[in-house]
Amino acid sequence: MRYYLIAGEASGDLHASRLMMQLREADPEAHFRFYGGDAMRAVGGELVRHYSTMAYMGFVQVAMHLDEILENMSDCKSDIAKWQPDAIILIDYPGFNLSIAKWAHKHLPGTKVCYYISPKIWAWKSYRLKSIRRYVDLMLSILPFEVDWYAERGYTVNYVGNPTVDELHPLLATPKAADAEKYVLLVPGSRRAEVRDNLRVMLAATQGMGPRIIAGAPGLEPSFYDEVLEKCGLDSADVQVRFNQTHQLMRHAQVAAVTSGTATLEAAYLDCPQVVCYNFKGGMVVYNAMKLALRAIRYVSLVNLLLYGVTGDKSLPDERHAAVCELLGPYLNARTLREQLAKIWDDNSPSRIEMLRNYATMRERLGEPGAPQRAAKAILELLNNKRKQ
C-alpha cells in the first residue's frame, strides 16, 4: 500500500521513521512518500520536502513566511493528488496537517486520514476538535491523559503508547559513568529562533559550572551554533556542540537546561535532572497573555502534565515549583536558571532525589515499549477494513 506522511519537525521525523519501519515490516508492499527529514529518508521512500524548510513557530514567524507556508501547502496537496495514497499519515504539526486533512476529506474520499501523535488541542485551540471529528479517520495518541480528555468530549482515540519509550528504553539500562567528569547539558531546541533565544540565557547561566555541551539539532548546521557562540563571546574551546548524541548526553549529564518540548520528556525518561526553559520577548504582558490562552492547563512541560494531568487546578503547585521547574518568559534569566540548576546538581540533594522519584512515576504511566508496532497495526486494520467494505 501507499503511505504519504507529513512531519514538520525533528521529533516528528524521528517518530515517523519508526512507524515507517513497522509499516514496512507488516506490509512488505509498503511505499512511502513524505514531507519529513533525514530519519525518514534513511528508512526509504521519496522525501518531497525537508522539514527544515517548513519549521516556522509563533505568530510573527508565521506571518513573515505566510506566502512560503501557503506555497508549501499547495505543493503538498498537488503532490498527494498525483500520488493517490491509500493513507495519509499526519504527525503532529497541526496548523499544516489539519488543513491537509480537510482537503483530503473533500478531494480524496478513498484515502484514509490517520493522525499519529495528536495535536495538543487540550492545551489550546480546542476548537480544532471539530476538524478532527470531521476529517480524521483514526487518531493515535501517545499521551495517556489524552484518552480521557477526548472521551469527555465524545471522541474516541487510541492510545498506542509513547514512542519515546521505544527509543529510550534500551538506553535506560545503561549505567551512568560513576567516575566521569560532571557536565552541564544545554538543549536549546530545534528551530533557529528558539535556539538563539534560549541558548544565550543558558550559556550565561552556566558560566563556570563545569564543562558544557550543547545538543545540536539535526536540522541545523554547525556553523549556525558557531555564530551564536561567537555573539556570546564564546567558541568551541569553551562549549562543545555535539550532533546525533542527545540521548546519550542526557543519560550521563549531571544536569540539563532543556527547552520545553519533547526533549523534556526524553530527559526525564533518561533520569537527567533538568530545568525546563522557554524564552520569549514581551515580559509579563506576553506571559500573562500566554497564561490566559493556556488557562485550561497548569503546565507546559510534558513531564508535569503526565504527573499532574491536564488541568488548570490552582491547588496544584505552580510551574516553578512542580516536579520539574518551568522557567518561562520573564521568569527565565541567567540568575534564576543558575539557582534552579544548582538545587539539583548534588547527587544527594533533596530536590534531585525527589525529581528522580517523580521520573520513575512518569515512566510507569507511559507504559511498555511497542508504540510504533501498535500504531502500524491500527493503521493497517483501518485500511484492511476499508478494503472489505
Secondary structure, 3 states (H helix, E strand, C coil): CEEEEEECCHHHHHHHHHHHHHHHHHCCCCEEEEEECHHHHHHCCEEEEEHHHCCCCHHHHHHHCHHHHHHHHHHHHHHHHHHCCCEEEEECCHHHHHHHHHHHHHHCCCCEEEEECCCCCCCCCCCHHHHHHHHCCEEEECCCHHHHHHHCCCCCCEECCCHHHHHHHHHHCCCCCCCCCCCEEEECCCCHHHHHHHHHHHHHHCCCCCCEEEEECCCCCHHHHHHHHHHCCCCCCCCEEEECCHHHHHHHCCEEEEECCHHHHHHHHCCCCEEEEECCCCHHHHHHHHHHHCCCCCCCCHHHHHHHCCCCCCCCCCCCCCCCCEEEHHHCCHHHHHHHHHHCCCCCCHHHHHHHHHHHHHHHHHCCCCHHHHHHHHHHHHHHHHHHC
